[in-house]
Amino acid sequence: MTTATNLTWVKSSYSGQGGQCIEWAPEYASATDIVPVRDSKNPDGPALMISTSAFAGLVTLARTSEL
């Protein structure tokens, strides 16, 4: 069983823009169709596990929303 601690994590491309960032594990997502997402400031904290289609929806929302 894979745990959130032994995955290869990638920071959001917006990491340098304010410090409130997420990381995700693309290799795990490709292999399982489940995207692990975590807070980059708390790497030992919990990871949210969501479907690839839900993750795509979150990315679309983030790109089209005004903050």
CHARMM internal coordinates of N, CA and C (Angstrom, degrees):
IC EDIT
DIST 1 N 1 CA 1.4583
DIST 1 CA 1 C 1.5188
ANGL 1 N 1 CA 1 C 109.05
DIST 1 C 2 N 1.3132
ANGL 1 CA 1 C 2 N 116.69
DIHE 1 N 1 CA 1 C 2 N 134.65
DIST 2 N 2 CA 1.4600
ANGL 1 C 2 N 2 CA 122.05
DIHE 1 CA 1 C 2 N 2 CA 178.36
DIST 2 CA 2 C 1.5198
ANGL 2 N 2 CA 2 C 109.34
DIHE 1 C 2 N 2 CA 2 C -87.00
DIST 2 C 3 N 1.3051
ANGL 2 CA 2 C 3 N 115.71
DIHE 2 N 2 CA 2 C 3 N 136.99
DIST 3 N 3 CA 1.4586
ANGL 2 C 3 N 3 CA 119.92
DIHE 2 CA 2 C 3 N 3 CA 175.78
DIST 3 CA 3 C 1.5152
ANGL 3 N 3 CA 3 C 108.90
DIHE 2 C 3 N 3 CA 3 C -112.02
DIST 3 C 4 N 1.3150
ANGL 3 CA 3 C 4 N 116.20
DIHE 3 N 3 CA 3 C 4 N 164.03
DIST 4 N 4 CA 1.4623
ANGL 3 C 4 N 4 CA 121.38
DIHE 3 CA 3 C 4 N 4 CA -178.05
DIST 4 CA 4 C 1.5215
ANGL 4 N 4 CA 4 C 111.95
DIHE 3 C 4 N 4 CA 4 C -64.45
DIST 4 C 5 N 1.3203
ANGL 4 CA 4 C 5 N 118.12
DIHE 4 N 4 CA 4 C 5 N -19.14
DIST 5 N 5 CA 1.4568
ANGL 4 C 5 N 5 CA 119.90
DIHE 4 CA 4 C 5 N 5 CA -177.20
DIST 5 CA 5 C 1.5199
ANGL 5 N 5 CA 5 C 113.41
DIHE 4 C 5 N 5 CA 5 C -82.62
DIST 5 C 6 N 1.3193
ANGL 5 CA 5 C 6 N 119.22
DIHE 5 N 5 CA 5 C 6 N -21.80
DIST 6 N 6 CA 1.4645
ANGL 5 C 6 N 6 CA 119.56
DIHE 5 CA 5 C 6 N 6 CA -178.56
DIST 6 CA 6 C 1.5270
ANGL 6 N 6 CA 6 C 112.93
DIHE 5 C 6 N 6 CA 6 C -107.62
DIST 6 C 7 N 1.3148
ANGL 6 CA 6 C 7 N 117.39
DIHE 6 N 6 CA 6 C 7 N 25.66
DIST 7 N 7 CA 1.4584
ANGL 6 C 7 N 7 CA 122.26
DIHE 6 CA 6 C 7 N 7 CA 175.98
DIST 7 CA 7 C 1.5211
ANGL 7 N 7 CA 7 C 110.11
DIHE 6 C 7 N 7 CA 7 C -95.73
DIST 7 C 8 N 1.3277
ANGL 7 CA 7 C 8 N 116.34
DIHE 7 N 7 CA 7 C 8 N 160.42
DIST 8 N 8 CA 1.4581
ANGL 7 C 8 N 8 CA 121.46
DIHE 7 CA 7 C 8 N 8 CA 172.29
DIST 8 CA 8 C 1.5207
ANGL 8 N 8 CA 8 C 107.34
DIHE 7 C 8 N 8 CA 8 C -92.32
DIST 8 C 9 N 1.3310
ANGL 8 CA 8 C 9 N 116.23
DIHE 8 N 8 CA 8 C 9 N 113.60
DIST 9 N 9 CA 1.4569
ANGL 8 C 9 N 9 CA 122.99
DIHE 8 CA 8 C 9 N 9 CA -174.80
DIST 9 CA 9 C 1.5269
ANGL 9 N 9 CA 9 C 110.95
DIHE 8 C 9 N 9 CA 9 C -97.63
DIST 9 C 10 N 1.3324
ANGL 9 CA 9 C 10 N 116.36
DIHE 9 N 9 CA 9 C 10 N 144.25
DIST 10 N 10 CA 1.4571
ANGL 9 C 10 N 10 CA 123.80
DIHE 9 CA 9 C 10 N 10 CA 178.44
DIST 10 CA 10 C 1.5217
ANGL 10 N 10 CA 10 C 107.78
DIHE 9 C 10 N 10 CA 10 C -124.33
DIST 10 C 11 N 1.3440
ANGL 10 CA 10 C 11 N 116.54
DIHE 10 N 10 CA 10 C 11 N 131.86
DIST 11 N 11 CA 1.4616
ANGL 10 C 11 N 11 CA 120.24
DIHE 10 CA 10 C 11 N 11 CA 178.93
DIST 11 CA 11 C 1.5233
ANGL 11 N 11 CA 11 C 110.57
DIHE 10 C 11 N 11 CA 11 C -77.13
DIST 11 C 12 N 1.3007
ANGL 11 CA 11 C 12 N 114.85
DIHE 11 N 11 CA 11 C 12 N 152.06
DIST 12 N 12 CA 1.4547
ANGL 11 C 12 N 12 CA 122.11
DIHE 11 CA 11 C 12 N 12 CA 174.05
DIST 12 CA 12 C 1.5214
ANGL 12 N 12 CA 12 C 110.04
DIHE 11 C 12 N 12 CA 12 C -57.29
DIST 12 C 13 N 1.3133
ANGL 12 CA 12 C 13 N 116.90
DIHE 12 N 12 CA 12 C 13 N 148.51
DIST 13 N 13 CA 1.4688
ANGL 12 C 13 N 13 CA 120.53
DIHE 12 CA 12 C 13 N 13 CA 178.03
DIST 13 CA 13 C 1.5247
ANGL 13 N 13 CA 13 C 111.59
DIHE 12 C 13 N 13 CA 13 C -66.86
DIST 13 C 14 N 1.3184
ANGL 13 CA 13 C 14 N 118.13
DIHE 13 N 13 CA 13 C 14 N -12.14
DIST 14 N 14 CA 1.4518
ANGL 13 C 14 N 14 CA 122.18
DIHE 13 CA 13 C 14 N 14 CA 178.90
DIST 14 CA 14 C 1.5312
ANGL 14 N 14 CA 14 C 112.28
DIHE 13 C 14 N 14 CA 14 C -97.05
DIST 14 C 15 N 1.3201
ANGL 14 CA 14 C 15 N 117.49
DIHE 14 N 14 CA 14 C 15 N 16.79
DIST 15 N 15 CA 1.4659
ANGL 14 C 15 N 15 CA 122.06
DIHE 14 CA 14 C 15 N 15 CA -175.00
DIST 15 CA 15 C 1.5208
ANGL 15 N 15 CA 15 C 113.55
DIHE 14 C 15 N 15 CA 15 C -56.90
DIST 15 C 16 N 1.2978
ANGL 15 CA 15 C 16 N 118.13
DIHE 15 N 15 CA 15 C 16 N -35.75
DIST 16 N 16 CA 1.4565
ANGL 15 C 16 N 16 CA 120.93
DIHE 15 CA 15 C 16 N 16 CA -176.86
DIST 16 CA 16 C 1.5089
ANGL 16 N 16 CA 16 C 114.20
DIHE 15 C 16 N 16 CA 16 C -84.79
DIST 16 C 17 N 1.3081
ANGL 16 CA 16 C 17 N 118.43
DIHE 16 N 16 CA 16 C 17 N 9.52
DIST 17 N 17 CA 1.4579
ANGL 16 C 17 N 17 CA 121.61
DIHE 16 CA 16 C 17 N 17 CA -173.84
DIST 17 CA 17 C 1.5245
ANGL 17 N 17 CA 17 C 112.58
DIHE 16 C 17 N 17 CA 17 C -114.03
DIST 17 C 18 N 1.3203
ANGL 17 CA 17 C 18 N 118.11
DIHE 17 N 17 CA 17 C 18 N 52.03
DIST 18 N 18 CA 1.4494
ANGL 17 C 18 N 18 CA 119.69
DIHE 17 CA 17 C 18 N 18 CA 173.18
DIST 18 CA 18 C 1.5115
ANGL 18 N 18 CA 18 C 116.66
DIHE 17 C 18 N 18 CA 18 C 125.26
DIST 18 C 19 N 1.3124
ANGL 18 CA 18 C 19 N 119.20
DIHE 18 N 18 CA 18 C 19 N -11.38
DIST 19 N 19 CA 1.4528
ANGL 18 C 19 N 19 CA 120.52
DIHE 18 CA 18 C 19 N 19 CA 173.70
DIST 19 CA 19 C 1.5164
ANGL 19 N 19 CA 19 C 116.43
DIHE 18 C 19 N 19 CA 19 C 86.79
DIST 19 C 20 N 1.3085
ANGL 19 CA 19 C 20 N 119.13
DIHE 19 N 19 CA 19 C 20 N -8.97
DIST 20 N 20 CA 1.4649
ANGL 19 C 20 N 20 CA 120.91
DIHE 19 CA 19 C 20 N 20 CA 177.75
DIST 20 CA 20 C 1.5210
ANGL 20 N 20 CA 20 C 107.90
DIHE 19 C 20 N 20 CA 20 C -97.89
DIST 20 C 21 N 1.3298
ANGL 20 CA 20 C 21 N 115.00
DIHE 20 N 20 CA 20 C 21 N 90.30
DIST 21 N 21 CA 1.4619
ANGL 20 C 21 N 21 CA 119.96
DIHE 20 CA 20 C 21 N 21 CA -169.74
DIST 21 CA 21 C 1.5198
ANGL 21 N 21 CA 21 C 112.30
DIHE 20 C 21 N 21 CA 21 C -126.23
DIST 21 C 22 N 1.3139
ANGL 21 CA 21 C 22 N 112.80
DIHE 21 N 21 CA 21 C 22 N 163.19
DIST 22 N 22 CA 1.4576
ANGL 21 C 22 N 22 CA 119.59
DIHE 21 CA 21 C 22 N 22 CA 173.51
DIST 22 CA 22 C 1.5183
ANGL 22 N 22 CA 22 C 108.95
DIHE 21 C 22 N 22 CA 22 C -120.48
DIST 22 C 23 N 1.3200
ANGL 22 CA 22 C 23 N 114.95
DIHE 22 N 22 CA 22 C 23 N 160.74
DIST 23 N 23 CA 1.4485
ANGL 22 C 23 N 23 CA 122.55
DIHE 22 CA 22 C 23 N 23 CA 171.81
DIST 23 CA 23 C 1.5231
ANGL 23 N 23 CA 23 C 107.56
DIHE 22 C 23 N 23 CA 23 C -124.81
DIST 23 C 24 N 1.3135
ANGL 23 CA 23 C 24 N 115.72
DIHE 23 N 23 CA 23 C 24 N 153.01
DIST 24 N 24 CA 1.4469
ANGL 23 C 24 N 24 CA 119.92
DIHE 23 CA 23 C 24 N 24 CA 176.71
DIST 24 CA 24 C 1.5244
ANGL 24 N 24 CA 24 C 108.20
DIHE 23 C 24 N 24 CA 24 C -139.84
DIST 24 C 25 N 1.3200
ANGL 24 CA 24 C 25 N 116.42
DIHE 24 N 24 CA 24 C 25 N 165.35
DIST 25 N 25 CA 1.4624
ANGL 24 C 25 N 25 CA 122.34
DIHE 24 CA 24 C 25 N 25 CA -176.72
DIST 25 CA 25 C 1.5324
ANGL 25 N 25 CA 25 C 109.31
DIHE 24 C 25 N 25 CA 25 C -115.57
DIST 25 C 26 N 1.3449
ANGL 25 CA 25 C 26 N 117.09
DIHE 25 N 25 CA 25 C 26 N 88.83
DIST 26 N 26 CA 1.4732
ANGL 25 C 26 N 26 CA 120.17
DIHE 25 CA 25 C 26 N 26 CA -174.49
DIST 26 CA 26 C 1.5226
ANGL 26 N 26 CA 26 C 114.86
DIHE 25 C 26 N 26 CA 26 C -64.07
DIST 26 C 27 N 1.3274
ANGL 26 CA 26 C 27 N 118.92
DIHE 26 N 26 CA 26 C 27 N -34.90
DIST 27 N 27 CA 1.4684
ANGL 26 C 27 N 27 CA 119.86
DIHE 26 CA 26 C 27 N 27 CA 179.73
DIST 27 CA 27 C 1.5287
ANGL 27 N 27 CA 27 C 110.97
DIHE 26 C 27 N 27 CA 27 C -64.83
DIST 27 C 28 N 1.3235
ANGL 27 CA 27 C 28 N 116.30
DIHE 27 N 27 CA 27 C 28 N -41.72
DIST 28 N 28 CA 1.4664
ANGL 27 C 28 N 28 CA 120.56
DIHE 27 CA 27 C 28 N 28 CA 177.43
DIST 28 CA 28 C 1.5274
ANGL 28 N 28 CA 28 C 110.10
DIHE 27 C 28 N 28 CA 28 C -64.38
DIST 28 C 29 N 1.3320
ANGL 28 CA 28 C 29 N 115.59
DIHE 28 N 28 CA 28 C 29 N -41.63
DIST 29 N 29 CA 1.4633
ANGL 28 C 29 N 29 CA 120.07
DIHE 28 CA 28 C 29 N 29 CA -179.94
DIST 29 CA 29 C 1.5268
ANGL 29 N 29 CA 29 C 111.32
DIHE 28 C 29 N 29 CA 29 C -62.02
DIST 29 C 30 N 1.3283
ANGL 29 CA 29 C 30 N 116.63
DIHE 29 N 29 CA 29 C 30 N -41.72
DIST 30 N 30 CA 1.4679
ANGL 29 C 30 N 30 CA 120.37
DIHE 29 CA 29 C 30 N 30 CA 179.37
DIST 30 CA 30 C 1.5227
ANGL 30 N 30 CA 30 C 112.10
DIHE 29 C 30 N 30 CA 30 C -63.83
DIST 30 C 31 N 1.3160
ANGL 30 CA 30 C 31 N 115.70
DIHE 30 N 30 CA 30 C 31 N -35.74
DIST 31 N 31 CA 1.4607
ANGL 30 C 31 N 31 CA 120.03
DIHE 30 CA 30 C 31 N 31 CA -176.82
DIST 31 CA 31 C 1.5264
ANGL 31 N 31 CA 31 C 113.64
DIHE 30 C 31 N 31 CA 31 C -80.84
DIST 31 C 32 N 1.3506
ANGL 31 CA 31 C 32 N 117.00
DIHE 31 N 31 CA 31 C 32 N -25.65
DIST 32 N 32 CA 1.4645
ANGL 31 C 32 N 32 CA 119.51
DIHE 31 CA 31 C 32 N 32 CA -170.62
DIST 32 CA 32 C 1.5284
ANGL 32 N 32 CA 32 C 115.73
DIHE 31 C 32 N 32 CA 32 C -124.58
DIST 32 C 33 N 1.3255
ANGL 32 CA 32 C 33 N 117.97
DIHE 32 N 32 CA 32 C 33 N -10.42
DIST 33 N 33 CA 1.4808
ANGL 32 C 33 N 33 CA 123.17
DIHE 32 CA 32 C 33 N 33 CA -172.55
DIST 33 CA 33 C 1.5278
ANGL 33 N 33 CA 33 C 111.87
DIHE 32 C 33 N 33 CA 33 C 63.27
DIST 33 C 34 N 1.3264
ANGL 33 CA 33 C 34 N 116.64
DIHE 33 N 33 CA 33 C 34 N 20.16
DIST 34 N 34 CA 1.4628
ANGL 33 C 34 N 34 CA 122.97
DIHE 33 CA 33 C 34 N 34 CA 173.64
DIST 34 CA 34 C 1.5307
ANGL 34 N 34 CA 34 C 107.06
DIHE 33 C 34 N 34 CA 34 C -121.15
DIST 34 C 35 N 1.3275
ANGL 34 CA 34 C 35 N 116.76
DIHE 34 N 34 CA 34 C 35 N 128.25
DIST 35 N 35 CA 1.4635
ANGL 34 C 35 N 35 CA 121.51
DIHE 34 CA 34 C 35 N 35 CA -177.06
DIST 35 CA 35 C 1.5324
ANGL 35 N 35 CA 35 C 109.79
DIHE 34 C 35 N 35 CA 35 C -103.52
DIST 35 C 36 N 1.3326
ANGL 35 CA 35 C 36 N 117.11
DIHE 35 N 35 CA 35 C 36 N 113.50
DIST 36 N 36 CA 1.4578
ANGL 35 C 36 N 36 CA 119.83
DIHE 35 CA 35 C 36 N 36 CA 172.94
DIST 36 CA 36 C 1.5309
ANGL 36 N 36 CA 36 C 109.25
DIHE 35 C 36 N 36 CA 36 C -78.73
DIST 36 C 37 N 1.3179
ANGL 36 CA 36 C 37 N 116.57
DIHE 36 N 36 CA 36 C 37 N 132.56
DIST 37 N 37 CA 1.4604
ANGL 36 C 37 N 37 CA 122.52
DIHE 36 CA 36 C 37 N 37 CA 179.65
DIST 37 CA 37 C 1.5290
ANGL 37 N 37 CA 37 C 107.79
DIHE 36 C 37 N 37 CA 37 C -129.98
DIST 37 C 38 N 1.3333
ANGL 37 CA 37 C 38 N 116.69
DIHE 37 N 37 CA 37 C 38 N 136.43
DIST 38 N 38 CA 1.4654
ANGL 37 C 38 N 38 CA 120.09
DIHE 37 CA 37 C 38 N 38 CA 178.36
DIST 38 CA 38 C 1.5251
ANGL 38 N 38 CA 38 C 110.56
DIHE 37 C 38 N 38 CA 38 C -142.64
DIST 38 C 39 N 1.3043
ANGL 38 CA 38 C 39 N 115.34
DIHE 38 N 38 CA 38 C 39 N 164.79
DIST 39 N 39 CA 1.4640
ANGL 38 C 39 N 39 CA 123.30
DIHE 38 CA 38 C 39 N 39 CA 176.63
DIST 39 CA 39 C 1.5242
ANGL 39 N 39 CA 39 C 107.85
DIHE 38 C 39 N 39 CA 39 C -77.91
DIST 39 C 40 N 1.3295
ANGL 39 CA 39 C 40 N 117.18
DIHE 39 N 39 CA 39 C 40 N 123.31
DIST 40 N 40 CA 1.4614
ANGL 39 C 40 N 40 CA 120.05
DIHE 39 CA 39 C 40 N 40 CA -177.48
DIST 40 CA 40 C 1.5279
ANGL 40 N 40 CA 40 C 112.71
DIHE 39 C 40 N 40 CA 40 C -65.43
DIST 40 C 41 N 1.3175
ANGL 40 CA 40 C 41 N 117.33
DIHE 40 N 40 CA 40 C 41 N -22.00
DIST 41 N 41 CA 1.4656
ANGL 40 C 41 N 41 CA 120.97
DIHE 40 CA 40 C 41 N 41 CA 179.09
DIST 41 CA 41 C 1.5241
ANGL 41 N 41 CA 41 C 111.74
DIHE 40 C 41 N 41 CA 41 C -81.84
DIST 41 C 42 N 1.3229
ANGL 41 CA 41 C 42 N 117.63
DIHE 41 N 41 CA 41 C 42 N -11.26
DIST 42 N 42 CA 1.4673
ANGL 41 C 42 N 42 CA 121.64
DIHE 41 CA 41 C 42 N 42 CA -177.80
DIST 42 CA 42 C 1.5377
ANGL 42 N 42 CA 42 C 109.19
DIHE 41 C 42 N 42 CA 42 C -135.26
DIST 42 C 43 N 1.3356
ANGL 42 CA 42 C 43 N 117.08
DIHE 42 N 42 CA 42 C 43 N 68.31
DIST 43 N 43 CA 1.4682
ANGL 42 C 43 N 43 CA 119.20
DIHE 42 CA 42 C 43 N 43 CA -175.53
DIST 43 CA 43 C 1.5164
ANGL 43 N 43 CA 43 C 115.01
DIHE 42 C 43 N 43 CA 43 C -64.38
DIST 43 C 44 N 1.3222
ANGL 43 CA 43 C 44 N 117.71
DIHE 43 N 43 CA 43 C 44 N -19.98
DIST 44 N 44 CA 1.4644
ANGL 43 C 44 N 44 CA 120.10
DIHE 43 CA 43 C 44 N 44 CA 177.54
DIST 44 CA 44 C 1.5236
ANGL 44 N 44 CA 44 C 112.39
DIHE 43 C 44 N 44 CA 44 C -91.92
DIST 44 C 45 N 1.3162
ANGL 44 CA 44 C 45 N 116.61
DIHE 44 N 44 CA 44 C 45 N 0.02
DIST 45 N 45 CA 1.4544
ANGL 44 C 45 N 45 CA 121.56
DIHE 44 CA 44 C 45 N 45 CA 179.99
DIST 45 CA 45 C 1.5171
ANGL 45 N 45 CA 45 C 111.59
DIHE 44 C 45 N 45 CA 45 C -80.91
DIST 45 C 46 N 1.3136
ANGL 45 CA 45 C 46 N 116.68
DIHE 45 N 45 CA 45 C 46 N -172.72
DIST 46 N 46 CA 1.4621
ANGL 45 C 46 N 46 CA 120.69
DIHE 45 CA 45 C 46 N 46 CA -177.49
DIST 46 CA 46 C 1.5239
ANGL 46 N 46 CA 46 C 112.20
DIHE 45 C 46 N 46 CA 46 C -71.24
DIST 46 C 47 N 1.3036
ANGL 46 CA 46 C 47 N 115.38
DIHE 46 N 46 CA 46 C 47 N 156.76
DIST 47 N 47 CA 1.4622
ANGL 46 C 47 N 47 CA 122.32
DIHE 46 CA 46 C 47 N 47 CA 174.46
DIST 47 CA 47 C 1.5259
ANGL 47 N 47 CA 47 C 108.51
DIHE 46 C 47 N 47 CA 47 C -115.52
DIST 47 C 48 N 1.3005
ANGL 47 CA 47 C 48 N 115.49
DIHE 47 N 47 CA 47 C 48 N 136.50
DIST 48 N 48 CA 1.4578
ANGL 47 C 48 N 48 CA 121.99
DIHE 47 CA 47 C 48 N 48 CA 175.03
DIST 48 CA 48 C 1.5219
ANGL 48 N 48 CA 48 C 107.23
DIHE 47 C 48 N 48 CA 48 C -85.85
DIST 48 C 49 N 1.3156
ANGL 48 CA 48 C 49 N 117.72
DIHE 48 N 48 CA 48 C 49 N 127.60
DIST 49 N 49 CA 1.4607
ANGL 48 C 49 N 49 CA 122.25
DIHE 48 CA 48 C 49 N 49 CA -179.87
DIST 49 CA 49 C 1.5257
ANGL 49 N 49 CA 49 C 108.01
DIHE 48 C 49 N 49 CA 49 C -108.24
DIST 49 C 50 N 1.3416
ANGL 49 CA 49 C 50 N 116.41
DIHE 49 N 49 CA 49 C 50 N 112.61
DIST 50 N 50 CA 1.4612
ANGL 49 C 50 N 50 CA 120.11
DIHE 49 CA 49 C 50 N 50 CA -176.93
DIST 50 CA 50 C 1.5290
ANGL 50 N 50 CA 50 C 110.56
DIHE 49 C 50 N 50 CA 50 C -128.38
DIST 50 C 51 N 1.3107
ANGL 50 CA 50 C 51 N 115.13
DIHE 50 N 50 CA 50 C 51 N 157.99
DIST 51 N 51 CA 1.4603
ANGL 50 C 51 N 51 CA 119.51
DIHE 50 CA 50 C 51 N 51 CA 179.72
DIST 51 CA 51 C 1.5285
ANGL 51 N 51 CA 51 C 110.30
DIHE 50 C 51 N 51 CA 51 C -67.08
DIST 51 C 52 N 1.3341
ANGL 51 CA 51 C 52 N 115.37
DIHE 51 N 51 CA 51 C 52 N 158.31
DIST 52 N 52 CA 1.4625
ANGL 51 C 52 N 52 CA 118.90
DIHE 51 CA 51 C 52 N 52 CA 179.49
DIST 52 CA 52 C 1.5259
ANGL 52 N 52 CA 52 C 111.17
DIHE 51 C 52 N 52 CA 52 C -63.23
DIST 52 C 53 N 1.3132
ANGL 52 CA 52 C 53 N 118.24
DIHE 52 N 52 CA 52 C 53 N -34.40
DIST 53 N 53 CA 1.4732
ANGL 52 C 53 N 53 CA 119.66
DIHE 52 CA 52 C 53 N 53 CA 179.18
DIST 53 CA 53 C 1.5276
ANGL 53 N 53 CA 53 C 111.11
DIHE 52 C 53 N 53 CA 53 C -70.11
DIST 53 C 54 N 1.3281
ANGL 53 CA 53 C 54 N 117.87
DIHE 53 N 53 CA 53 C 54 N -36.71
DIST 54 N 54 CA 1.4648
ANGL 53 C 54 N 54 CA 120.38
DIHE 53 CA 53 C 54 N 54 CA 176.07
DIST 54 CA 54 C 1.5295
ANGL 54 N 54 CA 54 C 110.55
DIHE 53 C 54 N 54 CA 54 C -67.00
DIST 54 C 55 N 1.3281
ANGL 54 CA 54 C 55 N 116.76
DIHE 54 N 54 CA 54 C 55 N -39.29
DIST 55 N 55 CA 1.4673
ANGL 54 C 55 N 55 CA 120.58
DIHE 54 CA 54 C 55 N 55 CA 177.87
DIST 55 CA 55 C 1.5266
ANGL 55 N 55 CA 55 C 110.26
DIHE 54 C 55 N 55 CA 55 C -63.88
DIST 55 C 56 N 1.3253
ANGL 55 CA 55 C 56 N 117.19
DIHE 55 N 55 CA 55 C 56 N -42.30
DIST 56 N 56 CA 1.4651
ANGL 55 C 56 N 56 CA 120.66
DIHE 55 CA 55 C 56 N 56 CA 177.77
DIST 56 CA 56 C 1.5277
ANGL 56 N 56 CA 56 C 110.49
DIHE 55 C 56 N 56 CA 56 C -60.61
DIST 56 C 57 N 1.3218
ANGL 56 CA 56 C 57 N 117.28
DIHE 56 N 56 CA 56 C 57 N -38.81
DIST 57 N 57 CA 1.4588
ANGL 56 C 57 N 57 CA 121.03
DIHE 56 CA 56 C 57 N 57 CA 176.85
DIST 57 CA 57 C 1.5113
ANGL 57 N 57 CA 57 C 112.32
DIHE 56 C 57 N 57 CA 57 C -64.62
DIST 57 C 58 N 1.3371
ANGL 57 CA 57 C 58 N 117.59
DIHE 57 N 57 CA 57 C 58 N -39.29
DIST 58 N 58 CA 1.4596
ANGL 57 C 58 N 58 CA 120.93
DIHE 57 CA 57 C 58 N 58 CA 176.95
DIST 58 CA 58 C 1.5226
ANGL 58 N 58 CA 58 C 111.47
DIHE 57 C 58 N 58 CA 58 C -64.99
DIST 58 C 59 N 1.3255
ANGL 58 CA 58 C 59 N 116.79
DIHE 58 N 58 CA 58 C 59 N -41.02
DIST 59 N 59 CA 1.4648
ANGL 58 C 59 N 59 CA 120.56
DIHE 58 CA 58 C 59 N 59 CA 177.90
DIST 59 CA 59 C 1.5208
ANGL 59 N 59 CA 59 C 110.16
DIHE 58 C 59 N 59 CA 59 C -63.20
DIST 59 C 60 N 1.3164
ANGL 59 CA 59 C 60 N 117.78
DIHE 59 N 59 CA 59 C 60 N -43.98
DIST 60 N 60 CA 1.4610
ANGL 59 C 60 N 60 CA 121.15
DIHE 59 CA 59 C 60 N 60 CA 178.19
DIST 60 CA 60 C 1.5298
ANGL 60 N 60 CA 60 C 110.80
DIHE 59 C 60 N 60 CA 60 C -61.21
DIST 60 C 61 N 1.3140
ANGL 60 CA 60 C 61 N 116.73
DIHE 60 N 60 CA 60 C 61 N -44.83
DIST 61 N 61 CA 1.4561
ANGL 60 C 61 N 61 CA 121.23
DIHE 60 CA 60 C 61 N 61 CA 178.41
DIST 61 CA 61 C 1.5252
ANGL 61 N 61 CA 61 C 110.99
DIHE 60 C 61 N 61 CA 61 C -60.17
DIST 61 C 62 N 1.3266
ANGL 61 CA 61 C 62 N 116.94
DIHE 61 N 61 CA 61 C 62 N -44.81
DIST 62 N 62 CA 1.4623
ANGL 61 C 62 N 62 CA 120.72
DIHE 61 CA 61 C 62 N 62 CA -179.36
DIST 62 CA 62 C 1.5228
ANGL 62 N 62 CA 62 C 111.75
DIHE 61 C 62 N 62 CA 62 C -64.20
DIST 62 C 63 N 1.3081
ANGL 62 CA 62 C 63 N 117.30
DIHE 62 N 62 CA 62 C 63 N -37.01
DIST 63 N 63 CA 1.4660
ANGL 62 C 63 N 63 CA 120.89
DIHE 62 CA 62 C 63 N 63 CA -179.21
DIST 63 CA 63 C 1.5205
ANGL 63 N 63 CA 63 C 112.57
DIHE 62 C 63 N 63 CA 63 C -72.51
DIST 63 C 64 N 1.3213
ANGL 63 CA 63 C 64 N 117.31
DIHE 63 N 63 CA 63 C 64 N -28.67
DIST 64 N 64 CA 1.4592
ANGL 63 C 64 N 64 CA 119.96
DIHE 63 CA 63 C 64 N 64 CA -173.89
DIST 64 CA 64 C 1.5296
ANGL 64 N 64 CA 64 C 113.89
DIHE 63 C 64 N 64 CA 64 C -102.38
DIST 64 C 65 N 1.3239
ANGL 64 CA 64 C 65 N 117.07
DIHE 64 N 64 CA 64 C 65 N -8.23
DIST 65 N 65 CA 1.4717
ANGL 64 C 65 N 65 CA 120.88
DIHE 64 CA 64 C 65 N 65 CA -177.48
DIST 65 CA 65 C 1.5207
ANGL 65 N 65 CA 65 C 110.86
DIHE 64 C 65 N 65 CA 65 C -89.52
DIST 65 C 66 N 1.3119
ANGL 65 CA 65 C 66 N 115.15
DIHE 65 N 65 CA 65 C 66 N 146.44
DIST 66 N 66 CA 1.4495
ANGL 65 C 66 N 66 CA 120.91
DIHE 65 CA 65 C 66 N 66 CA 172.22
DIST 66 CA 66 C 1.5106
ANGL 66 N 66 CA 66 C 108.06
DIHE 65 C 66 N 66 CA 66 C -91.65
DIST 66 C 67 N 1.3103
ANGL 66 CA 66 C 67 N 116.22
DIHE 66 N 66 CA 66 C 67 N 131.95
DIST 67 N 67 CA 1.4599
ANGL 66 C 67 N 67 CA 120.78
DIHE 66 CA 66 C 67 N 67 CA -179.24
DIST 67 CA 67 C 1.5074
ANGL 67 N 67 CA 67 C 110.05
DIHE 66 C 67 N 67 CA 67 C -101.66
END
COOR INIT
IC SEED 1 N 1 CA 1 C
IC BUILD
